[in-house]
Amino acid sequence: MPVNSFDHYPLTWKPDLSALKPPYYLSLAADLEKQIRSGSLSAGTKLPPQREIADYLDLNYTTITRVYELLKQKGLLYGVVGKGTFVAPHAAEDVTLNAPSADACIEMGPINGFGEYATLVEKATRKVVEKGYLKNLYEYSFPTGQPHQLAAGVRWMQQMGIHTDVEHTALLAGAQNALTVSLLALFSPGDKIAADFYTYPNLIELAGMLHLVLVPIPGDADGMNPEELDRQCKQQKIRGIYLIPTLANPTNVTIPLKRRKQLADVIRRHDLILIEDDISSWLYAVEGRAIPSFFDLLNGQSICICTTTKSLCGGLRVAFMTFAEAWKPAILHSLQNTSIKTSALDAEIITELILNGDAYEIAVQKKRWAQETCQIFAQFFPCSRRLLKTGSYYQWLPLPECMQDKPVEEDLLQRGVRVYQSSRFAVHPETGAGYLRISLCSSGSKRLLKKGLAIIRKYLQEEAAH
């Protein structure tokens, strides 16, 4: 009889013994996941030591080890050496940022890219219809995209400082699908991918779903630290790296050329697979000062994702992805077996915009609006002016130290404003929640933007005063 096997023994996780059946590790893992997903075990809850729960259940210690490891792979648990195993911060929720919401509030969470600017997109749509070849766009063919659409994409990417060709380019339904195809094609469960401490939450979600391990690498105002990346690569087997080199989501860091070259050297030395998610390079390109891409610095030995959803039209889910020759078979295999290419009609509208020159006009206008909204932000938060990235779609606002552990998202939503707290973007659960990412392009008007910023400022002032 195990020493602690009695009903009232204090354990944070008590499995449902009636549902326990072989193989025990799977039924235990299902029970633990159910309790986490339902909220019965909240984020940060410390689970019983493996030997203690094994003794309680009268099972082998290695069975519990398998349970904990399985849920760690799913991103539901994390371990801290010398402290124990804990429920992950995002375990009971989906941190994906583009989930729709029906409740009324001033939207400053998702990044919609000034969706109200659509006149030229409507014009291009009518032009495509008038050309009389719609029937050619209704067929499912060319899994990577129709040749003339790919050629337009190559032309657009070249303006962004990404030099490639049609043979190494594919059209996908947005950057998220391009990222999914890349991960499916080139990585296997258990592979480790280096990323910034704060990174794109959908990458965090995808890594959990595909059982990939994200390794957070510290950085500074110039981006990821190349020496630390090199050190981590020497200490553990890192297979890939994910970077947002221009106005990183969420921190707004743009990696300068010198740092890009340093990181490229480390990537080359350790033969890492780089996924370059450059959704904002166009903000620099329209001013004629695009920074050379990692794709160019590595002579095409990487993957680069260039989306038009933020620069041209969010509703037309069109992204161009370019890739190395060595990875072409795996990428094509992944594309053909996921069938997540974009609509040929949507791609044709984007092609029309690129070829008639209106794409550039839209980008210039959106850049102007981004600059104006950044200046509005600086009026409400002048202390952030030195960190202000003129032209960005969002800002990264530090919270006072006294508010590091407060549920700021929930508090502001109660006041009618949606923002995202930095815990959503944290690769490592202990990184904390000391920032807000505030979208400046989603409120729908400058009036609502100012109203939302005023609410945020007042809330922060009131909390700091306490």
C-alpha positions, -999 to 999 in steps of 0.1 A, spaced: 0 0 0 16 33 -10 22 56 19 2 86 6 -26 69 -12 -56 83 6 -84 105 -7 -76 137 13 -38 137 6 -30 173 -5 -19 173 -41 -24 202 -66 -32 176 -93 -53 146 -83 -61 124 -113 -95 109 -118 -87 73 -106 -119 59 -121 -107 69 -156 -73 54 -151 -66 26 -176 -37 12 -196 -16 26 -211 -15 46 -178 7 74 -191 -17 83 -218 -48 83 -196 -29 103 -170 -18 128 -197 -53 132 -209 -66 138 -174 -39 164 -167 -45 182 -200 -82 183 -194 -77 199 -160 -53 225 -174 -75 233 -204 -106 236 -182 -88 260 -159 -90 237 -129 -52 240 -128 -44 276 -134 -12 290 -150 17 289 -126 4 260 -105 32 239 -92 25 202 -99 34 175 -74 69 160 -77 70 130 -100 79 105 -72 52 119 -50 24 115 -76 38 81 -86 36 69 -50 1 82 -46 -10 63 -77 11 32 -69 28 35 -104 63 35 -116 82 68 -114 90 67 -152 53 66 -160 48 100 -144 80 113 -161 65 103 -195 32 122 -186 51 154 -177 73 152 -207 44 147 -231 26 178 -218 58 198 -219 60 190 -256 25 203 -260 35 235 -243 12 230 -213 39 225 -187 74 238 -181 102 228 -157 125 250 -136 157 233 -124 156 229 -86 121 243 -83 98 218 -100 72 216 -128 46 243 -134 15 249 -156 25 272 -185 11 307 -188 -8 301 -221 -19 266 -214 -56 272 -209 -59 297 -238 -50 302 -274 -26 331 -276 -30 334 -314 -36 371 -320 -59 371 -350 -88 353 -334 -121 372 -341 -140 389 -313 -175 401 -311 -175 423 -281 -174 461 -287 -142 479 -277 -115 501 -291 -94 476 -309 -57 481 -302 -47 444 -300 -46 428 -335 -27 445 -363 -50 450 -393 -28 473 -413 -52 502 -418 -79 481 -434 -100 512 -442 -77 521 -471 -92 500 -499 -101 523 -528 -72 512 -551 -78 475 -541 -115 479 -553 -102 495 -585 -78 466 -591 -106 440 -584 -129 456 -610 -100 457 -635 -94 419 -630 -131 412 -636 -132 434 -667 -102 415 -683 -125 386 -690 -103 357 -679 -119 349 -645 -125 313 -656 -87 308 -657 -86 317 -620 -113 293 -609 -92 262 -616 -70 246 -590 -36 245 -607 0 256 -601 4 246 -564 31 273 -559 11 299 -578 6 309 -614 38 319 -632 29 355 -639 17 360 -603 50 346 -590 68 370 -613 49 399 -598 58 386 -564 95 384 -573 93 420 -585 76 431 -552 102 413 -531 131 429 -550 117 463 -540 119 450 -504 156 441 -508 149 404 -513 164 391 -546 152 358 -558 135 342 -588 102 325 -598 117 290 -595 123 295 -558 91 313 -549 57 302 -538 24 320 -532 5 312 -499 -26 323 -481 -8 347 -457 24 347 -437 10 323 -411 5 296 -437 40 302 -451 54 297 -417 33 265 -412 46 251 -445 82 259 -436 80 242 -402 62 212 -416 86 208 -444 120 213 -427 116 203 -390 107 172 -370 92 168 -336 117 176 -309 138 199 -331 150 231 -315 145 266 -330 162 297 -317 139 328 -313 139 361 -295 127 362 -259 96 380 -271 83 368 -305 53 362 -327 27 343 -306 15 323 -335 50 308 -338 47 298 -301 14 281 -308 26 264 -339 58 251 -322 36 236 -295 13 220 -320 42 205 -340 62 195 -309 90 218 -317 111 234 -289 117 272 -290 150 283 -274 148 320 -263 180 340 -271 185 373 -254 191 405 -273 194 443 -271 183 473 -290 199 459 -322 182 425 -320 193 390 -311 227 387 -295 250 368 -319 275 357 -292 246 342 -271 232 324 -302 266 310 -309 270 298 -273 236 281 -273 243 264 -306 275 250 -291 257 238 -259 227 222 -275 216 209 -309 197 239 -324 184 231 -359 168 264 -369 162 301 -361 133 324 -365 138 361 -369 117 392 -376 144 415 -388 124 447 -394 103 463 -367 100 430 -349 66 420 -336 62 429 -308 94 448 -297 98 470 -327 135 463 -330 150 466 -364 183 446 -368 209 469 -384 232 457 -412 262 451 -389 242 429 -366 226 411 -395 261 402 -408 271 389 -374 240 368 -371 244 355 -406 280 343 -398 266 323 -368 238 309 -389 262 299 -416 287 284 -391 262 262 -374 242 254 -406 209 267 -391 177 268 -411 167 305 -410 130 315 -413 131 352 -420 96 366 -414 100 401 -428 64 416 -427 76 452 -423 105 457 -446 83 476 -470 80 504 -445 117 511 -451 116 502 -488 91 529 -498 116 554 -486 144 538 -506 164 526 -477 157 489 -475 183 470 -454 197 440 -472 178 409 -462 192 378 -445 182 359 -476 206 380 -496 233 379 -470 231 341 -469 231 339 -507 196 324 -507 203 297 -481 173 305 -460 135 310 -462 121 345 -464 84 353 -460 71 386 -475 34 392 -470 11 418 -486 -15 416 -459 -1 445 -439 13 466 -468 -15 462 -493 -47 445 -482 -53 423 -451 -84 407 -465 -65 393 -495 -44 367 -478 -14 367 -501 22 360 -490 53 353 -511 78 328 -498 112 323 -513 135 294 -503 169 277 -510 173 252 -538 182 224 -513 148 228 -496 127 230 -527 116 194 -528 105 194 -491 87 227 -495 68 216 -526 59 183 -509 45 202 -479 26 226 -502 10 198 -522 0 179 -491 -14 208 -472 -32 227 -500 -29 260 -483 -20 281 -513 -38 314 -517 -68 319 -539 -58 325 -575 -83 354 -577 -68 371 -546 -33 366 -560 -45 381 -593 -57 413 -576 -24 417 -558 -6 410 -591 -27 438 -608 -18 462 -580 19 454 -583 20 457 -621 0 489 -625 20 506 -597 -9 511 -573 7 488 -548 35 513 -542 10 541 -538 -9 521 -512 23 514 -493 33 550 -493 -1 561 -480 0 534 -452 35 545 -443 23 580 -440 -6 569 -417 18 548 -396 40 578 -391 10 600 -381 -3 574 -356 32 570 -341 33 608 -335 -1 606 -318 12 579 -296 42 600 -286 19 628 -276 3 605 -250 35 588 -239 64 613 -245 87 592 -223 87 566 -251 98 591 -277 134 579 -277 122 544 -283 97 554 -309 100 537 -343 85 562 -367 62 544 -391 56 512 -372 21 498 -369 25 492 -331 44 503 -301 60 484 -272 52 502 -240 71 494 -207 49 490 -176 59 505 -143 76 480 -120 46 480 -96 24 467 -124 46 438 -136 22 411 -122 -11 428 -128 -37 415 -153 -35 447 -173 -52 432 -204 -83 424 -184 -84 457 -166 -81 477 -198 -107 455 -216 -131 463 -188 -125 500 -196 -132 494 -233 -97 490 -248 -81 458 -261 -43 456 -259 -19 427 -255 4 421 -226 39 409 -232 33 375 -215 15 365 -248 48 370 -267 71 354 -242 89 322 -254 100 314 -218 71 315 -192 93 333 -167 101 362 -190 72 382 -174 45 406 -184 63 440 -181 51 455 -214 21 463 -235 20 459 -273 -3 486 -286 -16 484 -321 -20 518 -337 -36 507 -370 -67 488 -358 -90 513 -340 -107 525 -372 -101 562 -368 -77 587 -352 -105 598 -329 -108 563 -315 -71 559 -314 -67 590 -293 -96 579 -270 -80 545 -265 -46 560 -257 -62 584 -233 -78 555 -215 -45 536 -213 -26 566 -200 -52 573 -173 -53 537 -162 -15 535 -159 -14 568 -140 -40 557 -116 -24 523 -109 11 539 -105 -4 563 -80 -16 534 -58 
